[in-house]
Amino acid sequence: MTTDLRQADTARVHTHPSRAVDRDWTTSSVGTTVRDGVELAYEVYDAVPGAPTVMLVPTWAIVPSRFWKAQIGFLARHYRVVTFDGRGSGLSGRPVGAAAYTDGEYAADIVAVLDATATERAVLVTESCGASWAVHVAAKQPSRVTGLLAIAPSCGLDVATPGRDEVPFDEPLDTTRGWAKYNKHYWLGGGYDDFLEFFFGRMFPEPHSTKQIEDCIRWAHELTPQTLADSTSGRLGCDGAVCEPLVPLARQVTCPVLVVHGTDDRIRPQEFGERLAELTGGDLVLLQDAGHGASARDAVKVNHLIAQFVDRVHPSPPRTSWRRAAARPKRALYLSSPIGLGHAQRDVAIAAELRARRPDLQIDWLAQHPVTRVLAQHGERVHPASAWLRNESGHIEHEAGEHDLHAFQALRRMDEILVHNFMVFDEVVADGDYDLVIGDEAWDVDYFLHENPELKRFAFAWMTDFVGWLPMPDGGPREAALTADYNAEMIEQRARFARVRDRSVFVGDPDDVVEGDFGPGLPSIRTWTEANFDFSGYVTGFDPAALGDVERIRSSMGVRPGEKLCLVTVGGSGVGSSLLRRVMDAVPLVRELAPEIRFAFVTGPRIDPESLPAYDGSTVLGYVPDLFRHLAACDVAVVQGGLTTTMELTALNKPFVYVPLRHHFEQNLHVRARLDRYEAGRHLAYEDALDPGALAEAIVKEAGRDVRYRPVATDGAAHAAAMLAGLV
C-alpha cells in the first residue's frame, strides 16, 4: 500500500479545480532548491504587493505541505505565502539515514527556501515538530524571523508525555498496544498501516474527524516506512544522529511568539505549549477540547489567529469607518448554491417576492459562476468579493466521470474550497452590516457558523430541498458509516446551537422528505425535518399559466406544424456532456421510429455547444435564459435527475425521461422519491441509456404519453419570502 511518490504532481503545478488558491488572482511560482544534495520543493503565493511573508513550515515527514490546505487560500489573499515540502515528504527529496533528518537539517532547509524565494524575512507558522525547527532559525538567525506562531509544539522540550516517553522508538518490543505502535521496528515489520490508524486517531480526537484522518493517512502513504523511521530517528537522536538541545535555543528567541495548543492534545499535552511560551516569553492561546491537528480540524479559528498575529507583528495604519445603526439601510446577503442553475432560478424568484414585502431592502449576492450568469440576466448586484470565491462547479466537474458523480464523496473532498469560501464570506459580513443572510444550500456557511457560532452577527436563514446524506448501495458499510456520521454531526450541531439558524426552510412539502432514518440509532429523517424546518412548498420561479404563446420558441428551433420537439438538457454544470452524446447517438433511431420528432440540445453555461456534433433533425443550443420557457415549448424531454428541471417539467405536465447521475445520492434517492410522489417522469438508468435502441424506444414511448401529474404549487416563492421577511 505504501509507495514513494516522487513524480511531479500536476495538481500542485497548475490551478486545480479542487484547490483553494486560484492562480488567476495570485502571482504564484513553484520551484525547487537543492541543499546538500536534497531537493526542496516549494510554492510561493504573491497576491498582495508589499505584504509581509508568512512561511508555513513543514510539520513532520509523515505529511506534506498540503497539510496546510485550509490556510493557504485565506492567507494568500492577504499576505505573501511560502510553503514547502519538508525533506522526506511530498515532492522533496528522500535522503537516507537518521543524520539527514535532525532539527538542524530541517532548520537549514527553512533558511534555504527563504533564500531561494528571495524572502528576506518572514513570520514562521508551525504545527507539531515544525516548532523546533523554527526555534532554531529564530534563535540563530533572528533577522530572518519577524514572528513565530507555534501550533501544538511537540518536540525537544523538557516536558513529560506519560505513556509515551516510556516506550523506546528504536528497540524491538513484544507488544503492539498503544504507543508501542510508535516504534520503527513495528513500522518496518508490517505494522505501518496499523500505526497510522492509531496515530491519526489520536491526533484528531474530536468527533466527526473522518476526513482529516483520511487525508493524513493518504499523505502518509506517499512515503515509505523507512523514510519515516529515518526522519523520526533523526529528531530523537537515534542511529547516530546528533540533536542540539532545544531549551537553550528557545530562551534566545527575541521575536514575538504566539503558542496555540489544544487542551485535549493526545500527541503532546498542553504543557508543551505552556513550556514553549514560557521559554520564549510568548503569548499562549489554549483551544479548549481541541486536539493536535487544530489547523485542519478548527481551521477557521486558526486562520483568524494567524491573521491577527501577523497583523500585530506587521501593523498597518487602520482604515475603518462606522455608520450609526439608525442610518444603516436594510441589507441582505444572498448565497445561492453554484452547483447547477436550479437554485439561482428559485432564489431570484424568492428575492423578487422578498423585495415586494420589503421594498427598502438592499440585496447583495455572494455568488459564483454559473449563478452569476442568471443574476446578470436579472440585473442583480453581485458583491465584488465574489471574485475571491473558488468555484464549486469546477470541483464537481473534476470529480465526475461518465455520467457518474459520487456526490457525497465529492462534497467531502470539497473541504478545502468550503473553508476558503467561508473565510471570504466571513470577511464580507464583518464589513457589511447585513441584517439577514440567506443561504440556499450554502454548506460552508451553515457548517462553519455552527462550528464557530461566535461569528454569527446577523439573522441567518437556511434553505434546502433535501435533508439527509444517504449512502448508495454499492458504497458498502464504509459509506453507510460516513453518511451516518455526517448526519449525526448535523443533528448535534442543531441541538446545541439552534440559535445559529433563525429560520430553516425546506423547499417542498413534508411528504417530499424521504422516509427512513439518518443512520443506526439516529432519528427518522422525515420526523426530524418536520420538527426542525418550515415548509414553503416547491418553488418553480414561474407560473405555467402565465407563460403565454410558446409557438415562437418552437419555430425558432425549426419545429414545423405537426412535428414534436424533444428537448434534451443536462443542467448548469459541465457534468452532463456524456448524456448529451448518448441521446445524440439515438437521434437517427428515434427519427426512424417517429420521424415527426425533432431534437434541441441545451448544453448550459459550462459546456461548449461547438464541442458537440449536430445531426439532421436536431439543433444544439448553449446557455438558454429562463430554460423553463423552452421546456414549456417541448413535447417531450430527456434530462438528468436534478430536482429543478424535473420539477419544472412536472409543473408543466410534460412527458420526460430522466437519467440520474450514477452514485449521485440526491438524484437517485431524494429526487426520485419526490418524482414518484408526483407520479412524474420515466426513470431510466444510465446503463440502459448506453443502448441507443433502448434509449430511442423510451423517448418515443414517452413522447406519445398523455400525462397528468399531481399539481405543483405556484406560490412557493411567496411563501418562502414571507418566512424571510420577518427576519429583516
N, C-alpha and C positions, 0 to 999 in steps of 0.2 A: 504493500500500500504506500510505502514511502519512496519518493523519488527526489533526486537532486535537480531542482528546476533552475537552470542557468540560462535558458533560452530567452531571447528578447520577448518582452511582453507588450504586444501592440496596444493593449488596453491602457498601458501606462505611458505610451509614447504619443498617442493621438487622443483627441477628445473622444471619450467613451460615453455612450448614452446612459450608462448606469452610474456615472461618476458625478460628484458634486461640483467639480470645477469645470467651467466651460472655457475653453481656450479662445473663444470669441471675445470674452471680456477680460481676460487676463493675459498679459505677456508672460509666457512661461517657457522654460527650457528644461531639457532633460539631458543629462550627461553623466560621464564617469570620470573619476580621477583615480590615479594609482599611487598608493603609498606603500613603500617597501614590498612591491610586487603584488599587492592586494587591490583589486578593483573595488571602488566605492561608487555605487550608482545613486545619483541624486536628482532631485527635481526642484525647480525654483518657480514660484508664482509671484508675479510682479504686476499687480493691477493698479496700485496706488503710488504714483511717483512721489519719491521722497519719504515714503512711510518707513517706520522702523522695521527691522527684520526680526522675525520670530523663527527660530530653528526648532523643529520638532525632532527631538533626539531619539535615536533607537532605544528600544526597551530591553530586549534580550534577543538572542538569535532565534528564539522559538517563534517569533512573529516578525514580519517585515514592516516597513513604514506604512503599509496600508492599514495598520492598526489605528492610525490617526485619521481615518477616513471621515469621521464625524466632526473633525475640527477643521480640516484643510479648506473646505469650501467657504465656511464662515470667515475664517481668519484671512483667507486670500482676498476677500472683498475689502479688507481694512488695512492690511499690512503686507509687507513683502514676506513670503513664507518659503523656507527652505526645509526640505525633508530628505532623508537618505536612508537606504537600507544598511543596517549595521553589518559588519563583516560576519559571514556565516548565514546571512538571511537574504531573502528577496533576490534581487539581481546583482548583488555584490558578491565578491569572491569568497571562497571557502578555504582559507588556509588550514593546514593540518597541524595538529598538536596544540596542547593547552597554552604553551608560551605565546601563541599568536592571539590569545583572547583575554589578556589581562586588562585590568582597568586602564592602565597606562596606554595600551594599544588603542582601546576604544576612544580615550580622550584625545590621542593624537589624530585619530580619524576625524573627530569633530573639527579640529583645527584645520586639517587638510581640506575638508569640504568647505569651511569658511573661506579658505584661500582660493579654492577652485571656483567658487561662486562670487568672488570679489566682494565678500562680505567683511567689512572692517570690524563690525561688532554686532552682537545680536542678543536678544532675550532667548535664553535656553529654556525650553519646556520639556520636562522629562516625565516618564512614568516608570515605576519599578526600578530596575537596575540602572537605568539611564541617569538617575540622580548621582550615582557615584562618579560616573564619567564626567558629568557636567561640573561637579565639585572640583575635580582635578583641573579642569580648564579654568574655572573661575578663580581658583587659588593661585595657579601658576602663570596664567596669562590674563590678569584682571582687565586689561584694556580691551579684550575681545568680548567680554560678557557684561551687558548692561543690566541684566537681571536674571534670576534663576527661579523658576516655578517648578517645584517637585511634587508630583502626584504619587502617592503611595511609595515613597522611597523604601528600598528593601534590601540593600546590600551594604556590607562593610562597616556597619555601626555596632557599637558595643552594647547591644540590646538583645535580650534573650527571646527566642521563639520556642516556648515549651512544646515538646512533642516532635519538633523538627530538628533542633540542634543535636539531639542525642543520636540521630541516625547518620552514620557515615555515608558519604556520597561515593567514595572510591573503593569501598570494601564489599566483597560479596556478602549477601545476607541470606538467612534461612527463612525469612518471612517476606511477604509482599503486601502486608497490610499497611494502610495509612501512608505515612511519609516514607515508609520503606520503599515505596514505588519511586521515590526521588533518588535513584541510585543508578549509576551508569551501567553497572553490570546487568541490572534488570532491563534497562533500555536495549542494550546490545544483545541481550539473550532472548528477545522476542516480546518483551513487556512494554514496548514503546506506546502502543495504542492504548493500553490499559492506563499507563501513566498519564497520557494526555487527557483521557476522560476524568481521571482523578484530579489532576492539577487545575484544569479549567473549570471543573465543577466547583472547586474551592475558590477559584479566582472570581467567579460570579455566583455568590451565594444568594443573590436576590432572586425571588421567584420570577418565573417567566423570562428567563435569560437564555432561552434556547438558541436564538440567532447569534448572540455574542459567542456562546460556547462553540457553535458550529463553525463560525468564522475562524476562530483561533485554532481549532483542531485542523481545519483545512489548511491554514497557513503553516501549521507545524509539520504538515506532511510535505512541505516544499523543501525540507532539508532532511538529511539522514540522521539517525540516532547518534552516529559517531560525531557528526559536526556539533550537535547539541551537547554531547558529552565533553567534547574539547572546549566549547565555549564556557561550560559550567566549571570545568576543572580550572581553566584559566582564571576565572573570577574568584574561585575558592582557594587558589594557591596549591592545587594538586598537580601531580605529574610534573613536578619541576618548575611550575610557574611561580613567579615571584610577585607578590602583591604588596603595594605600598599602603600602609595604614591610612584609613580614611579620616579618622577623628582629627588628627592634627591638621590635615588639609582643610577640613570643614571650618575649623577655627580661623583659618586665614582668609575666608571668603569675606569680601567687603561690599559686594554689590547688593542691592535689595533682593530679598529672598521671601518667597511665599511657599509654604508647605501645605499640601492638601492631603488629608488621609481619611479613609473610611473607618468608622468605629467597628465595623464587622468584617474587617480585612482578615481573611483566613490564610493568607500567604505570609504576611508580616503584620504584626499587631500595630495599633496606632502609636505605641510607644516609639516605634521607629521614626514616625513623622515628628513626634514631640521632641525626640532627641536631635534630629537634624535642625529643627527650628531653634532649639536651644544653642547648639554649637555655632550656628551661623548668625544668630541674632535676628532670625527671620520671623515673619508672621505665620500663624498656624490657623488653618480652617479645617475643622473636623466635620466630615459628612456623616451625619448620624445614620446608622444602619446600612451604610454603603460598604461594598466590598473593595477588592483590589483593582478592579478594572473600571474606575469611575469615568474615564474619558469615553468609554464605549457604552456603559450602562446608564450613566447620568450625563449624557453629552451636552444637553442644554445648559445645565448648571456649570459644568466645566468650561464650556465656551464662554459663558459670562465671566467666570473667574479669570480666565486667561486675558480676555479683553480688558477687564478692569485693572489687572496687574500691569499689562503693557502700557495702558494709558497713564497709569500712575508713574511708571518708570520714564515714559516719554510724554510728558504732559504737553498739550497744545492749548492755545487760547480758547476758552469756552465760547461757543456761539449758540446761544439758546434764546428762546422767546416764550412768552406765556400770554395767553388770552384769558381774560376774565370769563368765568363759566357762563354768566348770563349773556355774554356776547357771542358765544360759540354757536355756529349753525348746527342743526341736527345732521349727523353724518352716520352712514352705514358703510361697512366694508363687506363686499360680497365675494365669496370664494366658490368657484364652480369647478367641479372635477373635470380635468382636461382629458380624461381617457374617453375619447369619443365626443360626440356633439350633443347627445341627448340631454345631459344636464344643462348645457348652455341654453337650449331651446326653452326648457321649462323654467329656468331661472330668470331669463329675460321676461317671460310672461308674469312670473311672480313679482319681479321688480316693478313692472308696469302697474300691477294691481296695488302694490305697496305704496307707490307714489300717488295713486288715486286716493288713498286713505291718508297719506301724509305728504301733502304737496310741497311742504318745506324741507323734505328730507333729501339730502345730497347722498348719492350712492356712487362709491368708487368700487372698482373691480380689481382684485389682485388675481391675475389670470395668465394662462399660458396658451400657446397655440395647441389645438385649433379653436379653443374657446374665443380667443381674441378675434378670430375671423367673424364669428357670429356677433360679437359685441360691436365691432366696427360697422357691421351692416345695420345695427340698430342705434348707432350713434351714442353708445355708452362710453363712459370715461374709464379708461384703464390706467391704474396707478403706475407711475413711471418705474417704481421699484419692481414691477413685473418682469422687467428686463433681466433681473438678477435670478429669477426662478430657473431651476433646472427642469427640463421638460419630462413629465411623467409619461406622455405618449411615446416619446422616443425610447424610453426604457422598456415599455410594454412591447413595442415593435421588435426591439432587440431580443426580448425573451421568447418571442413567438416562433413556432415552427410552421409547418404546412398546416394551416387551419387548426393550429394547436397552441393553446396557451394555458399553462399551469397557473391560473390566476392567483391562487393563494400563495404559491411559492414566489411568483413574480412580485407580489406585494411585499413579501418578507425580504426579498433581495433588493427592494427599493429603499431600504432603510437609510442609506447614505443620502439619497435625494430628499427623503422626508425630513431628516434632521436639517439639512441645508435650507430647504424651503420654509420650514418653521422659523428658522432664525431670521430669514427675510421678513416673514410675517411679523415676528416679534418686534423688529425694529420699526416696521410701518405703524403698528398700533401704538408703540411707545411715543411716536411723534405725531400721531394723527388725531387725537381727541375723538375717537369714534364712540358713538353711543351704542352701536349694535354691530356685531359681526355675525354674518350668516355663512355657514359652511355647509355646502351641498357636497357631502362625501369628501370633505377636506380632511382626510385621515390624519395628516400630520398635525394639524391644528388641534383636533379633538384629542388625539393621544397625548401630545406633549403638554397641553393645558392640564390634563388630568395628572400627568407626571410632575408638573410644575404649577400647581394651582395659584401660587402667589403672583403669577404673571397675568392673571385674568384681571382686566381693568375696564370691562365693558360688558354689556349684555351679549350672551352668546346663544345663537340658535343653530342646532344641528339638524340636518336633513339627510334622509337616505331612503332608498326604495327597497332595501333588503336588510335583514338583521340576521347575523349568524354566519360564521365561517364554517363551511361544510366540507368534509373530506370526499374526494372522488373515490369510487370503489376500488380502483386499481392502485390507490395510494397506500393501501395496506395499513397495518396498525400504527406505523410511524406517522403518517399524515393524520390519521384519526386522533392520535395523541396531541399533535401540534395544533390542530384546529381547536380541540377542546381547551388546550392551554391558552390560546389567544382569546377564546370566548370567556374563559374563567377570568382572565385579566381584565377584560372589558366589564364584566359583571362586578368585579371587585372595585374597579375604579368608580363605577356609577354608584355603588352602595356607599363608598367612602366620601366621594366628592360630588354629590348630586347637585351642588350649587354651581358647578362648572358650566353645566348647560342650563340656561334659563328656559329653553323650550327644545324639546325633541320632537321632530315632525317626521312621521312616516308617510311617504308619498304613495298612498294607496289606502286600502281598507283593511280592517283586521283580518278578514278572510284571505287577503293576499299574502299574509305572513305564513311561511312554511310551518308544517307541523313537525313533530319530533323535538328532541332536546338538544341543548348546546354541547352535550357530551356526557360521559358517565358521571353521575352524581350531580349534574347541573340541571337547572330548571328547564321547563318547556319553553321553546322559543316563542311560540305564539302567546302563551300566558305572560311571560316576562315582558314581551314587547307591548302587549295591551296595558300593562301596569306602568310602563315607563315612557310611552310615546303618546302623542296626539296624532290623529289620522286626518289628513287633508283630502283624501280621495285622490285619484290619479290626476296628474297634471299633463295635459297634452300640449297646451300652449296655443290651441286653436279650437274653433267651433266648427265642426264639419258642416253644419247647416249654413254657415256664412261664407263658404269658400267660393260660391258662385260658379260661373261657367268655366269648365276645365278643357273645353274643346281647343282653345288657343294653345294650351300646353301640348295637347296631343298632336295637333297639326305641326307644331314647331319641331317635333321629333319624327315627322314623316308618317304619322299614322293616318291612314285614309279611312273613309267611311266603310264600315263592315269589318275592319281589322281590329284585332285585340292587341293591347300593349302589355308586355311583360317587363316590369321594372326590376332591375337587379341592383341592389345597393348593399354595401357592407359597412356602413357607419363612418365615423370620423377619424379612426386611426388607420394605420397602414397595414393592419393585420390581415385584411380580407382579400388580398390580391389572389390567393390560391382559389378561393371560391369563385371569384370573378372569372378566372380562367377555366375552371371546371364547367361553369354554366356556358361560357363561350364555346367550349368543345361540344356542348349538347345542342347548340343552336340549329345546326343542319338537321339533326334528328327530330327536333321539335317541329321544325318547319315542314318536314316530310309528313309528320303526323297531323299537324294543324297549320297549313300554310298561311292562315289568317293572323297568326301570332307574330308580332314584331317585338324586338327587344330594345331596351335602353339600359345601358350600364352606367351607373353613377359611381365614380371612383372615390369621391370625397376629397378633402383638402390635403391628404398626405400620400396619395397615390397618383403618380403622373399618368394622365389618360393616354399620353403618347406611348407609354410602355406596354400598352395592351393592343392586341390585334383587333381589327373590325371585320365582321362577317356581313355578308349580304343579309339584309333584313334587320340590321342592328345599328345602333348609334351609341357612341361612347362619350359620356359627359364627365367633366371634372367636378369641382365643388358646385353644388346647387343650393343657393339660399332657400330657406323655407322648403325643405325637401317634402314636407307633408303635402304641398300643392301638387307635386309630381305623383306622389302616392295616390292622391285623390283622382288623378287622371288615368291611372293604370287599371287594367282589368285583372291582373294577377301579379304577384311579386315573388321574388326569391331574395331572402335576406339572411343575415347571420341571426344569432339568437339573442341579440341585445334587446333590452326591455323597451327602449324608446320607439324604435322603428316598428317592432312587432305590435306594440300597443297603439301606435298611430294607425296602423293597418286595421287593427281591431276596431278602433273608434270609427274608421271609415267604412267598415263592413266590406273589406276587400279580401278575396281569397289569397292566401300566401303560403309558401313553403319556407320554413326556417331551418337553418342548418347551424346548430350551436358549435362554437369552437370546442374542439376536444379538450378535455381536462379543465374547462372553464366552469368552476362550480356554480357561479351565479347564473350563467346562461343555461346550464344543463339541469339545475335543480331549482333555484329560486324563480327564474323567468318561466321555465317550463310549467311549474306548478301554477303560476298565475295565469298563463295562457290556457291551461287545462280548465281553470275555473271559468274563464270567459268562453270556453269551447271554441277557441280561435286557432287557426293555422294548422298546417300539416307538418309534423316533425319529421325530419329526415336526417339520419346520422351521416356524418361526412364520409364514412366508409361506404355507404350506399351511394353517395353522390359521386364517388370515384368512377362509377359505371355510368357512362354517358346515356346509355339506354334507360337505366332506372331513373336517372335524373330527368330525362326528357319525358318519360311517362308520368312522373309525379307532377311536373309542370302542366302538362296537358290536362291531366285529371283535375288539378286544382283550378285551372282556367275555366273549366266547364261546370264548376260547382256554384250553386246559389247559396250564399252564406247569410246567416242571421245570428250574429254573435250576441252575447249579453251586452247591454248598453254600457258605454264608458262615460263616466261623469265628465261634464264640460266646465264645471265650476271649481275644479281643484286648485287652480292658481289663486282664485279669490279666497278660498278657504285658507290656503297657506298664508297668504298675505294678511288676512285678518288675525291669524295667530301671531304673526311677527309684529304687526302694528302696535300691539300693546307693550312691546319692549322698547319702543322709542319714546 
